[in-house]
Amino acid sequence: MPFTDIVIVTHDWPRFGEVLDLSYDVLYGPFGVARDAEWYHPAHGSQFAVALDEGGRILGTARLLPVAGGVSRQVRQVMVAPHAHGQGVGRLLMQTLEDLARSQDAEELWLNARYTAYGFYEKLGYFFEGPEFASELTGIAHRTMRKSLA
């Protein structure tokens, strides 16, 4: 694997701007979303798993939203830099968030997966819930998926 470390960070991490830049470059920019559009919504208490390579470069990130009541938590903005695809980075990011959510007494995770990632999440034990829908920002097809952490 091309990385050496996974760190858990929040919005006050000194390198958080790099997380936002990579997220935009991978998830939004290629689909015509303007940089100044509302593509990122800060949520106080969000935590991010960040994969770093040996040189400290960010290879990917995944966001766990704060508890909003109940035992379900949302995962958002899971992405891996294109040069690191297929090397286990995404799987490790998701495992890290699942472990973090369990440590916070979450019983399930849910996310809105892009159609290109359906198989990835299915392999991790997520199942579909509800019909496919188009993202308001990108127009890309998504489906809600859930996983029990019990």
C-alpha distance (Angstrom), angle and dihedral (degrees) to the residues before:
residue distance angle dihedral
M1 . . .
P2 3.80 . .
F3 3.81 97.4 .
T4 3.73 134.3 75.6
D5 3.78 104.4 -168.7
I6 3.79 145.9 27.3
V7 3.79 114.9 -155.9
I8 3.80 129.4 -172.3
V9 3.80 111.3 -135.4
T10 3.80 140.2 169.4
H11 3.80 133.6 -149.5
D12 3.81 90.8 -78.3
W13 3.82 94.1 62.5
P14 3.84 106.6 123.7
R15 3.82 90.4 -126.8
F16 3.80 96.0 46.2
G17 3.81 91.0 115.2
E18 3.81 87.5 65.4
V19 3.81 89.8 54.8
L20 3.80 89.8 53.6
D21 3.81 92.7 45.3
L22 3.79 93.6 52.1
S23 3.81 92.0 43.8
Y24 3.79 90.9 53.2
D25 3.81 93.6 44.1
V26 3.82 93.3 51.3
L27 3.80 105.4 30.8
Y28 3.79 107.6 29.7
G29 3.80 117.3 11.2
P30 3.83 96.0 63.6
F31 3.81 89.2 56.8
G32 3.79 97.1 54.3
V33 3.80 98.6 -98.6
A34 3.78 108.8 150.0
R35 3.78 115.7 -119.9
D36 3.81 90.1 -124.0
A37 3.83 93.7 49.7
E38 3.80 119.1 108.2
W39 3.81 96.0 -95.5
Y40 3.78 96.3 133.4
H41 3.79 123.1 51.9
P42 3.79 114.5 -171.3
A43 3.77 115.4 -138.4
H44 3.77 116.3 -167.6
G45 3.78 107.4 -119.4
S46 3.82 97.5 27.1
Q47 3.78 113.9 146.5
F48 3.78 126.1 -155.0
A49 3.78 130.3 -154.5
V50 3.80 106.6 -146.8
A51 3.81 123.3 -167.9
L52 3.80 114.4 -148.8
D53 3.79 128.7 -168.1
E54 3.80 124.6 -138.3
G55 3.80 90.6 -84.5
G56 3.79 92.7 51.0
R57 3.81 95.2 -106.2
I58 3.79 116.3 146.6
L59 3.81 111.3 -110.2
G60 3.78 98.2 176.4
T61 3.76 146.6 -24.4
A62 3.80 140.4 -152.1
R63 3.81 127.6 -167.5
L64 3.80 128.9 -140.0
L65 3.78 112.1 -162.1
P66 3.80 119.8 -139.1
V67 3.76 122.3 -96.8
A68 3.80 111.6 -80.0
G69 3.78 96.2 -177.2
G70 3.75 129.0 -63.2
V71 3.77 127.3 41.2
S72 3.80 99.6 -71.5
R73 3.82 121.8 99.6
Q74 3.80 129.9 -168.8
V75 3.80 126.8 -130.7
R76 3.81 117.5 -154.1
Q77 3.78 141.3 173.5
V78 3.79 98.4 20.3
M79 3.77 107.8 175.5
V80 3.76 143.2 152.6
A81 3.80 125.6 -156.6
P82 3.82 109.2 -103.6
H83 3.81 94.3 -115.8
A84 3.84 90.1 57.3
H85 3.83 98.5 49.5
G86 3.79 116.9 128.7
Q87 3.79 95.2 21.4
G88 3.80 100.6 101.4
V89 3.80 97.5 -98.2
G90 3.81 95.1 122.1
R91 3.79 92.6 46.8
L92 3.81 91.4 51.5
L93 3.81 92.2 47.1
M94 3.81 90.6 52.7
Q95 3.80 92.7 46.2
T96 3.79 89.1 51.1
L97 3.82 92.1 52.2
E98 3.80 91.7 45.7
D99 3.81 90.5 52.5
L100 3.80 90.9 46.1
A101 3.82 91.7 49.9
R102 3.82 91.2 48.9
S103 3.80 90.1 51.7
Q104 3.82 86.8 55.8
D105 3.83 91.9 51.3
A106 3.81 96.0 -105.6
E107 3.79 113.2 157.3
E108 3.80 98.4 -164.8
L109 3.78 143.4 13.5
W110 3.77 127.5 -145.7
L111 3.78 133.7 -172.6
N112 3.77 142.5 168.9
A113 3.80 105.1 -114.9
R114 3.78 125.8 -158.3
Y115 3.79 112.8 -122.9
T116 3.80 89.7 -111.8
A117 3.82 89.9 60.7
Y118 3.82 100.0 45.8
G119 3.81 92.7 102.2
F120 3.80 92.5 46.6
Y121 3.79 92.3 55.8
E122 3.80 93.9 41.6
K123 3.81 89.1 56.8
L124 3.83 87.8 53.7
G125 3.81 91.6 54.6
Y126 3.81 101.0 -97.2
F127 3.80 118.8 140.2
F128 3.79 131.9 -155.9
E129 3.77 122.8 -100.3
G130 3.79 122.2 -173.2
P131 3.78 131.7 -13.7
E132 3.77 129.4 -46.3
F133 3.81 115.5 -89.2
A134 3.80 136.4 -175.9
S135 3.79 120.6 -111.6
E136 3.79 111.4 -113.8
L137 3.82 89.9 -138.4
T138 3.78 104.0 43.0
G139 3.81 105.0 15.1
I140 3.81 88.3 -129.6
A141 3.81 118.4 143.8
H142 3.82 115.0 -105.4
R143 3.78 138.3 174.1
T144 3.76 130.7 -160.1
M145 3.80 112.7 -114.4
R146 3.82 131.2 -172.8
K147 3.77 138.1 -164.4
S148 3.78 129.5 -167.1
L149 3.79 114.0 -131.8
A150 3.80 93.8 -165.4
